[in-house]
Amino acid sequence: MSETCEKAITILQKTNDGDDLDPLDLKLVELAVNDFLNDEGKQAFQKLFDDVNKGYVAPWFHGIENMLRTQQGYILWKGKQVEHYDSPWAYTPVGSKRPSLGKTMPSTIIRTRTGRRPSILR
């Protein structure tokens, strides 16, 4: 088994089979296991692995303190469900009618983990 797959298994085991991961972080694990990451993507995956080993805390949804998004698309405010968004619409600007993930999803994931706008797909 590859080192990447072993790290992915560790991440999933330590995050309740990925249920405790932010949806973008779970997608990063998927991209890593399927070998779709370049060097920047691999660095982001390593950072996620390190964060999980130190005690993972999901990032705030849209940077709003105490707001999280679950894998099922529910938006939680201080642990209480307040909204639900399907994945393609969850990361669009307010009022936008077009999905923002699609082709840009990998860049969104890496930008979230590293603070940089990379090109991660080969």
TIRO-2110 file (N, C-alpha, C; in Angstrom, 1 decimal):
// TIRO-2110
0.8, -1.2, 0.0, N, 1, A
0.0, 0.0, 0.0, CA, 1, A
0.9, 1.2, 0.0, C, 1, A
0.5, 2.3, -0.7, N, 2, A
1.3, 3.5, -0.8, CA, 2, A
1.3, 4.3, 0.4, C, 2, A
2.3, 5.1, 0.6, N, 3, A
2.3, 6.0, 1.8, CA, 3, A
1.1, 6.9, 1.8, C, 3, A
0.7, 7.4, 0.6, N, 4, A
-0.4, 8.3, 0.5, CA, 4, A
-1.7, 7.6, 1.0, C, 4, A
-1.9, 6.4, 0.6, N, 5, A
-3.1, 5.6, 1.1, CA, 5, A
-3.1, 5.4, 2.6, C, 5, A
-1.9, 5.1, 3.1, N, 6, A
-1.8, 4.9, 4.5, CA, 6, A
-2.1, 6.2, 5.3, C, 6, A
-1.6, 7.3, 4.8, N, 7, A
-2.0, 8.6, 5.4, CA, 7, A
-3.5, 8.9, 5.3, C, 7, A
-4.0, 8.6, 4.2, N, 8, A
-5.5, 8.8, 4.0, CA, 8, A
-6.3, 7.9, 5.0, C, 8, A
-5.9, 6.7, 5.2, N, 9, A
-6.6, 5.8, 6.1, CA, 9, A
-6.4, 6.3, 7.5, C, 9, A
-5.3, 6.8, 7.9, N, 10, A
-5.1, 7.4, 9.2, CA, 10, A
-6.0, 8.6, 9.4, C, 10, A
-6.0, 9.5, 8.4, N, 11, A
-6.9, 10.7, 8.4, CA, 11, A
-8.4, 10.3, 8.6, C, 11, A
-8.8, 9.3, 7.9, N, 12, A
-10.2, 8.8, 8.0, CA, 12, A
-10.5, 8.2, 9.3, C, 12, A
-9.6, 7.4, 9.8, N, 13, A
-9.7, 6.8, 11.1, CA, 13, A
-9.8, 7.8, 12.3, C, 13, A
-9.0, 8.8, 12.2, N, 14, A
-9.0, 9.8, 13.3, CA, 14, A
-10.1, 10.9, 13.2, C, 14, A
-10.9, 10.8, 12.1, N, 15, A
-11.9, 11.8, 11.9, CA, 15, A
-13.3, 11.2, 11.7, C, 15, A
-13.5, 10.1, 12.4, N, 16, A
-14.8, 9.4, 12.4, CA, 16, A
-15.2, 9.1, 10.9, C, 16, A
-14.3, 8.4, 10.3, N, 17, A
-14.5, 8.0, 8.9, CA, 17, A
-14.6, 9.2, 7.9, C, 17, A
-14.0, 10.3, 8.3, N, 18, A
-14.1, 11.5, 7.5, CA, 18, A
-15.3, 12.4, 7.8, C, 18, A
-16.2, 11.9, 8.6, N, 19, A
-17.4, 12.7, 8.9, CA, 19, A
-17.1, 14.0, 9.7, C, 19, A
-16.0, 14.0, 10.4, N, 20, A
-15.6, 15.2, 11.1, CA, 20, A
-14.8, 16.2, 10.3, C, 20, A
-14.4, 15.8, 9.1, N, 21, A
-13.6, 16.6, 8.2, CA, 21, A
-14.5, 17.7, 7.5, C, 21, A
-13.9, 18.8, 7.2, N, 22, A
-14.6, 19.8, 6.4, CA, 22, A
-14.7, 19.1, 5.0, C, 22, A
-15.9, 19.4, 4.3, N, 23, A
-16.0, 18.8, 3.0, CA, 23, A
-14.9, 19.0, 2.0, C, 23, A
-14.2, 20.2, 2.0, N, 24, A
-13.1, 20.4, 1.2, CA, 24, A
-11.9, 19.6, 1.5, C, 24, A
-11.7, 19.3, 2.8, N, 25, A
-10.6, 18.5, 3.3, CA, 25, A
-10.9, 17.0, 2.9, C, 25, A
-12.1, 16.6, 3.0, N, 26, A
-12.4, 15.2, 2.5, CA, 26, A
-12.1, 15.1, 1.0, C, 26, A
-12.5, 16.1, 0.3, N, 27, A
-12.2, 16.0, -1.2, CA, 27, A
-10.7, 16.0, -1.4, C, 27, A
-9.9, 16.7, -0.6, N, 28, A
-8.5, 16.7, -0.7, CA, 28, A
-8.0, 15.2, -0.5, C, 28, A
-8.5, 14.5, 0.4, N, 29, A
-8.1, 13.1, 0.7, CA, 29, A
-8.4, 12.3, -0.5, C, 29, A
-9.6, 12.5, -1.1, N, 30, A
-10.0, 11.8, -2.3, CA, 30, A
-9.1, 12.0, -3.5, C, 30, A
-8.7, 13.3, -3.7, N, 31, A
-7.8, 13.6, -4.8, CA, 31, A
-6.4, 13.0, -4.5, C, 31, A
-6.0, 13.0, -3.3, N, 32, A
-4.7, 12.4, -3.0, CA, 32, A
-4.7, 10.9, -3.3, C, 32, A
-5.7, 10.2, -2.8, N, 33, A
-5.8, 8.8, -3.0, CA, 33, A
-5.8, 8.4, -4.5, C, 33, A
-6.5, 9.2, -5.3, N, 34, A
-6.6, 9.0, -6.7, CA, 34, A
-5.4, 9.5, -7.5, C, 34, A
-4.4, 10.1, -6.8, N, 35, A
-3.1, 10.6, -7.4, CA, 35, A
-3.4, 11.7, -8.4, C, 35, A
-4.3, 12.7, -8.0, N, 36, A
-4.5, 13.8, -8.8, CA, 36, A
-3.9, 15.1, -8.3, C, 36, A
-2.9, 15.0, -7.4, N, 37, A
-2.3, 16.2, -6.8, CA, 37, A
-0.9, 16.4, -7.4, C, 37, A
-0.6, 17.6, -7.6, N, 38, A
0.8, 18.0, -7.9, CA, 38, A
1.6, 18.3, -6.6, C, 38, A
2.7, 18.9, -6.7, N, 39, A
3.5, 19.1, -5.5, CA, 39, A
2.8, 20.0, -4.5, C, 39, A
2.1, 21.1, -4.9, N, 40, A
1.4, 21.9, -4.0, CA, 40, A
0.3, 21.2, -3.3, C, 40, A
-0.4, 20.4, -4.1, N, 41, A
-1.5, 19.6, -3.6, CA, 41, A
-1.0, 18.5, -2.6, C, 41, A
0.2, 18.0, -2.9, N, 42, A
0.8, 17.0, -1.9, CA, 42, A
1.2, 17.7, -0.6, C, 42, A
1.6, 18.9, -0.7, N, 43, A
2.0, 19.7, 0.5, CA, 43, A
0.7, 20.0, 1.3, C, 43, A
-0.4, 20.3, 0.7, N, 44, A
-1.6, 20.6, 1.4, CA, 44, A
-2.1, 19.3, 2.1, C, 44, A
-2.0, 18.2, 1.4, N, 45, A
-2.4, 16.9, 1.9, CA, 45, A
-1.5, 16.5, 3.2, C, 45, A
-0.2, 16.8, 3.1, N, 46, A
0.7, 16.6, 4.2, CA, 46, A
0.3, 17.5, 5.4, C, 46, A
-0.1, 18.7, 5.1, N, 47, A
-0.5, 19.6, 6.1, CA, 47, A
-1.8, 19.1, 6.8, C, 47, A
-2.7, 18.6, 6.0, N, 48, A
-3.9, 18.0, 6.6, CA, 48, A
-3.6, 16.9, 7.5, C, 48, A
-2.7, 16.0, 7.0, N, 49, A
-2.3, 14.8, 7.8, CA, 49, A
-1.7, 15.3, 9.1, C, 49, A
-0.8, 16.3, 9.1, N, 50, A
-0.2, 16.8, 10.3, CA, 50, A
-1.2, 17.4, 11.2, C, 50, A
-2.2, 18.2, 10.7, N, 51, A
-3.3, 18.8, 11.5, CA, 51, A
-4.1, 17.7, 12.2, C, 51, A
-4.4, 16.6, 11.4, N, 52, A
-5.2, 15.6, 12.0, CA, 52, A
-4.5, 14.9, 13.1, C, 52, A
-3.2, 14.7, 13.0, N, 53, A
-2.4, 14.0, 14.0, CA, 53, A
-2.2, 14.9, 15.3, C, 53, A
-2.3, 16.2, 15.1, N, 54, A
-2.2, 17.2, 16.2, CA, 54, A
-3.6, 17.4, 16.9, C, 54, A
-4.6, 17.0, 16.2, N, 55, A
-6.0, 17.3, 16.7, CA, 55, A
-6.7, 18.2, 15.8, C, 55, A
-7.4, 17.6, 14.8, N, 56, A
-8.0, 18.3, 13.7, CA, 56, A
-9.2, 19.2, 14.3, C, 56, A
-9.3, 20.4, 13.8, N, 57, A
-10.4, 21.3, 14.0, CA, 57, A
-10.8, 21.8, 12.6, C, 57, A
-12.1, 21.6, 12.3, N, 58, A
-12.6, 22.0, 11.0, CA, 58, A
-12.5, 23.5, 10.9, C, 58, A
-12.2, 24.0, 9.7, N, 59, A
-12.2, 25.5, 9.5, CA, 59, A
-13.6, 26.0, 9.5, C, 59, A
-13.7, 27.3, 9.9, N, 60, A
-15.0, 27.9, 9.9, CA, 60, A
-15.5, 28.0, 8.4, C, 60, A
-16.8, 27.9, 8.2, N, 61, A
-17.4, 28.0, 6.9, CA, 61, A
-17.4, 29.4, 6.5, C, 61, A
-16.8, 29.7, 5.3, N, 62, A
-16.7, 31.1, 4.8, CA, 62, A
-16.0, 32.0, 5.8, C, 62, A
-15.2, 31.4, 6.7, N, 63, A
-14.4, 32.2, 7.6, CA, 63, A
-15.3, 32.8, 8.7, C, 63, A
-16.5, 32.4, 8.9, N, 64, A
-17.4, 33.0, 9.9, CA, 64, A
-17.3, 32.2, 11.1, C, 64, A
-16.9, 32.8, 12.2, N, 65, A
-16.6, 32.1, 13.5, CA, 65, A
-17.9, 31.4, 13.9, C, 65, A
-17.6, 30.1, 14.4, N, 66, A
-18.7, 29.2, 14.9, CA, 66, A
-19.6, 28.7, 13.9, C, 66, A
-19.3, 28.9, 12.6, N, 67, A
-20.1, 28.3, 11.5, CA, 67, A
-19.4, 27.2, 10.8, C, 67, A
-20.0, 26.0, 10.7, N, 68, A
-19.4, 24.9, 10.1, CA, 68, A
-20.4, 24.3, 9.1, C, 68, A
-19.8, 23.5, 8.1, N, 69, A
-20.6, 22.8, 7.1, CA, 69, A
-20.3, 21.4, 7.2, C, 69, A
-21.4, 20.6, 7.3, N, 70, A
-21.2, 19.1, 7.4, CA, 70, A
-21.1, 18.5, 6.0, C, 70, A
-20.7, 17.2, 6.0, N, 71, A
-20.6, 16.5, 4.7, CA, 71, A
-21.9, 16.4, 4.0, C, 71, A
-23.0, 16.5, 4.7, N, 72, A
-24.3, 16.4, 4.1, CA, 72, A
-24.8, 17.7, 3.6, C, 72, A
-24.1, 18.8, 3.8, N, 73, A
-24.4, 20.1, 3.3, CA, 73, A
-25.2, 21.0, 4.4, C, 73, A
-25.3, 20.5, 5.6, N, 74, A
-26.0, 21.3, 6.6, CA, 74, A
-25.0, 22.4, 7.1, C, 74, A
-25.5, 23.6, 7.3, N, 75, A
-24.7, 24.6, 7.9, CA, 75, A
-25.1, 24.7, 9.4, C, 75, A
-24.1, 24.6, 10.2, N, 76, A
-24.3, 24.7, 11.7, CA, 76, A
-23.7, 26.0, 12.3, C, 76, A
-24.5, 26.6, 13.1, N, 77, A
-24.0, 27.8, 13.9, CA, 77, A
-24.0, 27.4, 15.3, C, 77, A
-22.8, 27.4, 15.9, N, 78, A
-22.7, 26.9, 17.3, CA, 78, A
-23.3, 25.6, 17.5, C, 78, A
-23.2, 24.7, 16.6, N, 79, A
-23.7, 23.3, 16.7, CA, 79, A
-25.2, 23.1, 16.3, C, 79, A
-25.9, 24.2, 16.0, N, 80, A
-27.3, 24.1, 15.6, CA, 80, A
-27.5, 24.3, 14.1, C, 80, A
-28.3, 23.5, 13.5, N, 81, A
-28.5, 23.5, 12.1, CA, 81, A
-29.3, 24.8, 11.8, C, 81, A
-28.8, 25.6, 10.8, N, 82, A
-29.4, 26.9, 10.4, CA, 82, A
-29.7, 26.9, 8.9, C, 82, A
-29.1, 26.1, 8.1, N, 83, A
-29.3, 26.2, 6.7, CA, 83, A
-28.8, 24.9, 6.0, C, 83, A
-29.1, 24.7, 4.8, N, 84, A
-28.6, 23.5, 4.0, CA, 84, A
-28.3, 24.0, 2.6, C, 84, A
-27.1, 23.7, 2.1, N, 85, A
-26.7, 24.0, 0.7, CA, 85, A
-26.3, 22.7, 0.0, C, 85, A
-26.7, 22.5, -1.2, N, 86, A
-26.1, 21.5, -2.0, CA, 86, A
-24.6, 21.9, -2.3, C, 86, A
-23.8, 20.9, -2.5, N, 87, A
-22.3, 21.2, -2.6, CA, 87, A
-22.0, 22.2, -3.7, C, 87, A
-22.6, 22.2, -4.9, N, 88, A
-22.1, 23.2, -5.9, CA, 88, A
-22.4, 24.6, -5.5, C, 88, A
-23.4, 24.8, -4.7, N, 89, A
-23.8, 26.2, -4.3, CA, 89, A
-23.2, 26.7, -3.0, C, 89, A
-22.6, 25.8, -2.3, N, 90, A
-22.1, 26.2, -0.9, CA, 90, A
-21.0, 27.2, -0.9, C, 90, A
-20.2, 27.3, -1.9, N, 91, A
-19.1, 28.2, -1.9, CA, 91, A
-19.2, 29.3, -2.9, C, 91, A
-20.4, 29.6, -3.4, N, 92, A
-20.6, 30.7, -4.4, CA, 92, A
-20.8, 32.0, -3.6, C, 92, A
-20.5, 33.1, -4.2, N, 93, A
-20.7, 34.4, -3.6, CA, 93, A
-22.2, 34.6, -3.4, C, 93, A
-22.6, 35.4, -2.4, N, 94, A
-24.0, 35.6, -2.1, CA, 94, A
-24.6, 36.2, -3.3, C, 94, A
-25.8, 35.7, -3.7, N, 95, A
-26.5, 36.1, -4.9, CA, 95, A
-26.1, 35.6, -6.2, C, 95, A
-25.1, 34.8, -6.2, N, 96, A
-24.6, 34.2, -7.5, CA, 96, A
-25.5, 33.1, -7.9, C, 96, A
-25.7, 33.0, -9.2, N, 97, A
-26.6, 31.9, -9.7, CA, 97, A
-25.8, 30.7, -10.3, C, 97, A
-24.5, 30.9, -10.4, N, 98, A
-23.7, 29.8, -11.0, CA, 98, A
-22.8, 29.1, -9.9, C, 98, A
-22.6, 27.8, -10.1, N, 99, A
-21.8, 27.1, -9.1, CA, 99, A
-20.3, 27.5, -9.2, C, 99, A
-19.6, 27.5, -8.1, N, 100, A
-18.2, 27.9, -8.2, CA, 100, A
-17.3, 26.8, -8.0, C, 100, A
-17.8, 25.6, -7.6, N, 101, A
-16.8, 24.5, -7.4, CA, 101, A
-16.4, 23.9, -8.7, C, 101, A
-17.2, 23.0, -9.3, N, 102, A
-16.9, 22.4, -10.6, CA, 102, A
-15.4, 22.3, -10.8, C, 102, A
-14.9, 23.0, -11.8, N, 103, A
-13.5, 22.9, -12.2, CA, 103, A
-12.6, 23.6, -11.2, C, 103, A
-13.1, 24.5, -10.4, N, 104, A
-12.2, 25.2, -9.5, CA, 104, A
-12.2, 24.6, -8.1, C, 104, A
-12.9, 23.5, -7.9, N, 105, A
-12.9, 22.9, -6.5, CA, 105, A
-11.5, 22.5, -6.0, C, 105, A
-10.7, 21.9, -6.8, N, 106, A
-9.3, 21.6, -6.3, CA, 106, A
-8.6, 22.8, -5.8, C, 106, A
-8.7, 23.9, -6.6, N, 107, A
-8.0, 25.1, -6.2, CA, 107, A
-8.5, 25.7, -5.0, C, 107, A
-9.8, 25.6, -4.8, N, 108, A
-10.5, 26.1, -3.6, CA, 108, A
-10.0, 25.3, -2.4, C, 108, A
-9.8, 24.0, -2.5, N, 109, A
-9.4, 23.1, -1.4, CA, 109, A
-7.9, 23.5, -1.0, C, 109, A
-7.0, 23.6, -2.0, N, 110, A
-5.7, 23.9, -1.7, CA, 110, A
-5.5, 25.4, -1.1, C, 110, A
-6.3, 26.3, -1.7, N, 111, A
-6.2, 27.7, -1.2, CA, 111, A
-6.7, 27.7, 0.3, C, 111, A
-7.6, 26.9, 0.6, N, 112, A
-8.1, 26.8, 2.0, CA, 112, A
-7.0, 26.3, 2.9, C, 112, A
-6.3, 25.3, 2.5, N, 113, A
-5.3, 24.6, 3.3, CA, 113, A
-4.0, 25.4, 3.4, C, 113, A
-3.6, 26.1, 2.3, N, 114, A
-2.3, 26.7, 2.2, CA, 114, A
-2.3, 28.2, 2.2, C, 114, A
-3.4, 28.8, 1.8, N, 115, A
-3.5, 30.2, 1.7, CA, 115, A
-3.0, 30.7, 0.3, C, 115, A
-2.7, 29.8, -0.6, N, 116, A
-2.2, 30.2, -1.9, CA, 116, A
-3.1, 29.6, -2.9, C, 116, A
-3.1, 30.3, -4.1, N, 117, A
-4.0, 29.8, -5.2, CA, 117, A
-3.1, 29.0, -6.2, C, 117, A
-3.2, 27.6, -6.1, N, 118, A
-2.3, 26.8, -6.9, CA, 118, A
-3.0, 26.2, -8.1, C, 118, A
-2.2, 25.5, -8.9, N, 119, A
-2.7, 24.7, -9.9, CA, 119, A
-2.4, 23.3, -9.5, C, 119, A
-3.3, 22.5, -9.0, N, 120, A
-3.0, 21.2, -8.5, CA, 120, A
-3.2, 20.0, -9.4, C, 120, A
-4.0, 20.1, -10.4, N, 121, A
-4.3, 19.0, -11.2, CA, 121, A
-3.2, 18.9, -12.2, C, 121, A
-2.8, 17.6, -12.5, N, 122, A
-1.8, 17.4, -13.5, CA, 122, A
-2.3, 17.7, -14.9, C, 122, A
END
